[in-house]
C-alpha cells in the first residue's frame, strides 16, 4: 500500500511539473546570477537625509533597509537593526538627526551578475541580512536579502507541493524537544 501511494504522489508531481498552469516555476540555482531573482526596488536616499524621512520611507515600503548614496554612489546602508540598536530609546529628534550618523558606511556590495551562492556566502560569513547591489559605477541598483532567496526557492515549489498531505506513517520525535 505504501509503495502505491508513493508512486501515485510521484506521478502527480511529474504531471504538475509538465503542466504550465500548475504554478510551479523554474527553481533558482545557486549558480544563477542575482539578476534572476525577483528583487524589490531598493529605497535609496542621499547623505544628509533627515532620519524621520528615512524611517517614513522604510515604513511606507515595508522593507528591511535603505541604501544611502553620495554623489550617485553607494555610501552606506541603514537597516532596521541599525534603527533598533542605534536610534530607539535614545530620545533623538528625528527631524534634526541624519541617516549618515546611523548607517553602516562603505558596506560590502555585490553586482547583479554575481551568483546567488556568493550572496548567501557573504551573508553567512559576514552576518549580513541584506547586501546592496551596485552597477559598474557603484550606483545602487538593488538589495538582496536571505528572504528574497528563500521566497524564490519556495515559489518554485508551487502551491501544490506545500499542500500535499503529510506522510501518515511518519512518526513524531520520541522525546520532547529540548531534552
C-alpha positions as a Markdown table, in Angstrom:
| # | Residue | x | y | z |
|---|---|---|---|---|
| 1 | Unk | 0.0 | 0.0 | 0.0 |
| 2 | Unk | 2.7 | 2.5 | 0.9 |
| 3 | Unk | 4.6 | 1.9 | -2.4 |
| 4 | Unk | 1.5 | 2.5 | -4.5 |
| 5 | Unk | 0.7 | 5.7 | -2.5 |
| 6 | Unk | 4.3 | 6.9 | -3.1 |
| 7 | Unk | 4.1 | 6.0 | -6.8 |
| 8 | Unk | 0.9 | 8.0 | -7.1 |
| 9 | Unk | 2.5 | 11.0 | -5.4 |
| 10 | Unk | 5.5 | 10.9 | -7.8 |
| 11 | Unk | 3.2 | 10.5 | -10.8 |
| 12 | Unk | 1.1 | 13.5 | -9.7 |
| 13 | Unk | 4.3 | 15.6 | -9.1 |
| 14 | Unk | 5.5 | 14.7 | -12.6 |
| 15 | Unk | 2.2 | 15.8 | -14.1 |
| 16 | Unk | 2.3 | 19.1 | -12.2 |
| 17 | Unk | 5.8 | 19.8 | -13.5 |
| 18 | Unk | 4.7 | 19.3 | -17.1 |
| 19 | Unk | 1.6 | 21.4 | -16.6 |
| 20 | Unk | 2.4 | 25.1 | -17.3 |
| 21 | Unk | -0.7 | 26.3 | -15.4 |
| 22 | Unk | 0.3 | 24.4 | -12.2 |
| 23 | Unk | 2.1 | 27.4 | -10.6 |
| 24 | Unk | 5.4 | 25.5 | -10.4 |
| 25 | Unk | 8.1 | 27.8 | -11.6 |
| 26 | Unk | 11.7 | 27.1 | -12.5 |
| 27 | Unk | 13.8 | 26.8 | -9.4 |
| 28 | Unk | 16.7 | 29.1 | -8.5 |
| 29 | Unk | 20.1 | 27.5 | -8.9 |
| 30 | Unk | 22.9 | 28.5 | -6.7 |
| 31 | Unk | 24.9 | 29.3 | -9.8 |
| 32 | Unk | 22.2 | 31.7 | -11.2 |
| 33 | Unk | 23.1 | 35.4 | -11.1 |
| 34 | Unk | 21.3 | 37.7 | -8.7 |
| 35 | Unk | 19.6 | 39.3 | -11.7 |
| 36 | Unk | 17.4 | 36.2 | -11.9 |
| 37 | Unk | 15.8 | 36.9 | -8.5 |
| 38 | Unk | 12.6 | 38.9 | -8.2 |
| 39 | Unk | 14.2 | 41.7 | -6.1 |
| 40 | Unk | 12.2 | 44.7 | -4.9 |
| 41 | Unk | 13.2 | 48.1 | -6.0 |
| 42 | Unk | 15.5 | 49.5 | -3.2 |
| 43 | Unk | 14.9 | 52.5 | -1.1 |
| 44 | Unk | 17.6 | 55.0 | -1.9 |
| 45 | Unk | 18.2 | 58.3 | 0.0 |
| 46 | Unk | 21.1 | 60.8 | -0.2 |
| 47 | Unk | 23.5 | 61.5 | 2.6 |
| 48 | Unk | 22.1 | 64.3 | 4.8 |
| 49 | Unk | 18.6 | 62.9 | 4.6 |
| 50 | Unk | 16.7 | 63.5 | 7.9 |
| 51 | Unk | 16.1 | 60.4 | 10.0 |
| 52 | Unk | 12.4 | 61.0 | 10.1 |
| 53 | Unk | 12.2 | 60.9 | 6.3 |
| 54 | Unk | 14.3 | 57.7 | 6.1 |
| 55 | Unk | 12.2 | 55.9 | 8.7 |
| 56 | Unk | 9.0 | 57.0 | 6.9 |
| 57 | Unk | 10.3 | 55.5 | 3.7 |
| 58 | Unk | 11.1 | 52.3 | 5.4 |
| 59 | Unk | 7.6 | 52.2 | 6.9 |
| 60 | Unk | 5.9 | 53.0 | 3.6 |
| 61 | Unk | 7.6 | 50.3 | 1.7 |
| 62 | Unk | 7.9 | 47.7 | 4.5 |
| 63 | Unk | 11.5 | 46.9 | 3.5 |
| 64 | Unk | 14.2 | 45.9 | 6.0 |
| 65 | Unk | 16.8 | 48.5 | 4.9 |
| 66 | Unk | 17.6 | 51.5 | 2.7 |
| 67 | Unk | 20.7 | 52.5 | 0.8 |
| 68 | Unk | 22.4 | 55.8 | 1.2 |
| 69 | Unk | 24.2 | 57.4 | -1.7 |
| 70 | Unk | 26.6 | 60.3 | -2.0 |
| 71 | Unk | 27.1 | 61.8 | -5.5 |
| 72 | Unk | 25.2 | 58.9 | -7.1 |
| 73 | Unk | 27.4 | 56.2 | -5.5 |
| 74 | Unk | 26.7 | 53.8 | -2.6 |
| 75 | Unk | 27.9 | 55.4 | 0.6 |
| 76 | Unk | 26.1 | 53.3 | 3.2 |
| 77 | Unk | 23.2 | 51.1 | 4.3 |
| 78 | Unk | 20.8 | 51.6 | 7.1 |
| 79 | Unk | 18.8 | 48.6 | 8.4 |
| 80 | Unk | 16.0 | 48.0 | 10.8 |
| 81 | Unk | 18.6 | 46.7 | 13.1 |
| 82 | Unk | 20.6 | 49.9 | 13.0 |
| 83 | Unk | 17.4 | 51.8 | 13.9 |
| 84 | Unk | 16.7 | 49.3 | 16.8 |
| 85 | Unk | 20.2 | 49.4 | 18.2 |
| 86 | Unk | 21.3 | 53.0 | 17.5 |
| 87 | Unk | 18.2 | 55.0 | 17.5 |
| 88 | Unk | 15.3 | 53.5 | 19.5 |
| 89 | Unk | 15.0 | 54.8 | 23.1 |
| 90 | Unk | 17.7 | 57.4 | 22.7 |
| 91 | Unk | 15.3 | 60.4 | 22.8 |
| 92 | Unk | 16.6 | 61.7 | 19.5 |
| 93 | Unk | 15.0 | 64.4 | 17.4 |
| 94 | Unk | 14.3 | 62.6 | 14.2 |
| 95 | Unk | 13.9 | 65.9 | 12.3 |
| 96 | Unk | 17.4 | 67.0 | 13.2 |
| 97 | Unk | 19.3 | 63.7 | 13.1 |
| 98 | Unk | 20.5 | 62.5 | 9.7 |
| 99 | Unk | 21.0 | 59.0 | 8.3 |
| 100 | Unk | 24.8 | 59.5 | 8.0 |
| 101 | Unk | 25.1 | 59.1 | 11.7 |
| 102 | Unk | 23.3 | 55.8 | 11.9 |
| 103 | Unk | 24.1 | 54.0 | 8.7 |
| 104 | Unk | 26.8 | 51.4 | 8.2 |
| 105 | Unk | 29.3 | 53.3 | 5.9 |
| 106 | Unk | 31.0 | 51.7 | 2.9 |
| 107 | Unk | 29.2 | 48.4 | 3.1 |
| 108 | Unk | 30.2 | 45.3 | 1.2 |
| 109 | Unk | 28.3 | 45.0 | -2.0 |
| 110 | Unk | 27.6 | 42.7 | -4.9 |
| 111 | Unk | 26.7 | 43.1 | -8.6 |
| 112 | Unk | 23.8 | 41.7 | -10.5 |
| 113 | Unk | 26.0 | 39.2 | -12.3 |
| 114 | Unk | 27.3 | 37.7 | -9.0 |
| 115 | Unk | 25.9 | 34.2 | -8.2 |
| 116 | Unk | 23.2 | 33.5 | -5.6 |
| 117 | Unk | 25.7 | 31.2 | -3.9 |
| 118 | Unk | 28.2 | 34.0 | -3.5 |
| 119 | Unk | 25.4 | 36.3 | -2.0 |
| 120 | Unk | 24.5 | 33.6 | 0.5 |
| 121 | Unk | 28.2 | 33.1 | 1.4 |
| 122 | Unk | 28.6 | 36.8 | 2.1 |
| 123 | Unk | 25.5 | 36.9 | 4.3 |
| 124 | Unk | 26.5 | 33.8 | 6.3 |
| 125 | Unk | 30.2 | 34.6 | 6.7 |
| 126 | Unk | 29.8 | 38.3 | 7.5 |
| 127 | Unk | 26.5 | 38.0 | 9.4 |
| 128 | Unk | 24.5 | 40.3 | 7.0 |
| 129 | Unk | 20.8 | 40.1 | 6.4 |
| 130 | Unk | 20.9 | 42.5 | 3.4 |
| 131 | Unk | 23.6 | 43.1 | 0.8 |
| 132 | Unk | 23.5 | 46.1 | -1.5 |
| 133 | Unk | 23.8 | 45.5 | -5.3 |
| 134 | Unk | 25.5 | 48.1 | -7.4 |
| 135 | Unk | 26.3 | 48.7 | -11.1 |
| 136 | Unk | 29.8 | 49.3 | -12.6 |
| 137 | Unk | 29.7 | 53.0 | -11.4 |
| 138 | Unk | 28.8 | 51.9 | -7.8 |
| 139 | Unk | 25.3 | 53.3 | -8.2 |
| 140 | Unk | 22.7 | 51.4 | -6.1 |
| 141 | Unk | 20.5 | 49.1 | -8.2 |
| 142 | Unk | 19.2 | 46.7 | -5.6 |
| 143 | Unk | 19.4 | 44.9 | -2.3 |
| 144 | Unk | 19.4 | 41.1 | -1.9 |
| 145 | Unk | 18.2 | 39.5 | 1.4 |
| 146 | Unk | 18.0 | 36.0 | 2.6 |
| 147 | Unk | 14.2 | 36.3 | 2.4 |
| 148 | Unk | 14.4 | 37.2 | -1.3 |
| 149 | Unk | 16.3 | 34.0 | -2.0 |
| 150 | Unk | 14.1 | 31.8 | 0.2 |
| 151 | Unk | 10.9 | 33.3 | -1.4 |
| 152 | Unk | 12.2 | 32.5 | -4.9 |
| 153 | Unk | 13.0 | 28.9 | -3.9 |
| 154 | Unk | 9.6 | 28.5 | -2.2 |
| 155 | Unk | 7.7 | 29.9 | -5.2 |
| 156 | Unk | 9.5 | 27.5 | -7.5 |
| 157 | Unk | 8.0 | 24.6 | -5.5 |
| 158 | Unk | 4.4 | 25.6 | -6.2 |
| 159 | Unk | 1.4 | 25.7 | -4.0 |
| 160 | Unk | 0.5 | 22.1 | -4.8 |
| 161 | Unk | 3.6 | 20.8 | -3.1 |
| 162 | Unk | 3.0 | 22.9 | 0.0 |
| 163 | Unk | -0.4 | 21.4 | 0.3 |
| 164 | Unk | 0.5 | 17.7 | -0.1 |
| 165 | Unk | -0.7 | 15.6 | 2.8 |
| 166 | Unk | 1.9 | 14.6 | 5.3 |
| 167 | Unk | 3.1 | 11.0 | 5.2 |
| 168 | Unk | 0.8 | 9.2 | 7.6 |
| 169 | Unk | 3.4 | 6.6 | 8.5 |
| 170 | Unk | 5.9 | 9.3 | 9.7 |
| 171 | Unk | 6.2 | 9.4 | 13.5 |
| 172 | Unk | 7.0 | 12.4 | 15.7 |
| 173 | Unk | 10.0 | 12.7 | 17.9 |
| 174 | Unk | 10.2 | 10.0 | 20.6 |
| 175 | Unk | 11.3 | 12.5 | 23.2 |
| 176 | Unk | 10.2 | 16.1 | 23.9 |
| 177 | Unk | 12.1 | 18.9 | 22.2 |
| 178 | Unk | 14.9 | 20.3 | 24.3 |
| 179 | Unk | 15.6 | 17.3 | 26.4 |
